């Protein structure tokens, strides 16, 4: 446990001051452009999530809970309280596992922050695009700084979940106009709620996506309570029982929390997923696709496939192998290297439709997954421990020949970014999976609106298009 002197100023206090102080004009052009692209991405995958299994339950629950009609839910005419809207929309944006990803830190943030921002903006009313961009950029910055400080990868805590409360709190607090003292209290209230673990990924449970929604809802609650004068612990990050001492067992590096604070915005390290599956599958998939293309591999000639990854990737997407080879749910399939690699072989692609109930039970795919092995590659572990990192794909053919490839950077990561055409194709793919048809003209209007977001006078226009 890291004990601090009485004079020490907790990082939460410093981050609260930064969130209160930063305005749109303080954001570099790169940050503005990246934030708009991230907003476009998350809202698109949120629309796609409206037809994912379990989303109908969330929408029905929101209707049953009732309350003040403030904010819209994706693909729905109903309005619900801000916290409920943030929860439902964030969970649906997480449902396809197609959201943002910080591959080096193995976490996502925008999937929680963006739905929070839209919900609170609707609640406040007449929030312009510049204000929304600023709030989203600051929420992502808080989460990624915390993820950069975290050094306890074996704890079982899910970083997108436990950190999501703080990112959502920063975003909601900024939009509600909280001052530094109120934001510091809000971070303390977020600390009182923070939760979420990796067991949901192992068991293939819907709670995996719900964790982001609960964080979004919790952030709205924390900010609203602080706005009304509720107090939270001041030393919520570094106190004796603060977040990092309690959740990370004191294993954290305080430097990333405040390094270049107000000058560098860490959300720029966030990538855009090229595949609707767990990030820990995102180097194995393109590795398999590359070998298929390079060597004209036919499935009937494959003897076995070995996939080498780091220990963290193995824990999330490679074990227990009998579960990963025969996924019982869409969520399990999303978090399975054997399944996603097999889908790449059989279909030549991994897309939203790769994860339907019928697709994951195909006899041909289950026959192939039985020949796919996942192991911890020592060289990869040394190079990128704890990351959603590299993959070594080795295919042994029935004639004894062996084909191998190493993929270091996932498509969509900052080191291997998606092209404008690929981003556009992803948006259109997502819109084709909406719970109610979205006309082509509306899709294009949505794209144009977000791309020029800094010129928009009321961001509620976005949810009117997507409702």
Buried (B, 14 or more C-beta within 10 A) or exposed (E): EBEBEEEBEBBBBBBBBBBBEBEBEBBEEEBBBBBBBBBBBBBBBBBBBBBBBBBEEBBEEBEEEEEEEBBBBBBBEBBBBBBBBBBBBBBBBBBBBBBBBBBBBBBBBBBBBBBBBBBBBBBBEEBBBBBBBBBBBBBBBBBBBBBBBBEBBEBEBBBBBBBBBBBBBBBBBBBBEBBBBBBBBBBBBBBEBBBBBBEBBBBBBBBBBBBBBBBBBBBBBBBBBBBEEBBBBBBBBBBEEBBBBBBBEBBBEBEBBBBEBBEBBBBBBBBBBBBBBBBBBBBBBBBBBBBBEEBEBEBEEBEEBBBBBBBBBBBBBBBEBEBBBBBEBBBBBBBBBBBBBBBBBBBEEBBBBBBEEEBBEBEEBBEBBBBBBBBBBEEBBEEBEBBBBBBBBBBBBEEEEEBEBBBBBBBBBBEBBBEEEBBBEBBBBBBBBBBEEBEEEBBEEBBEBBBEBBEBEBBBBBBEBBB
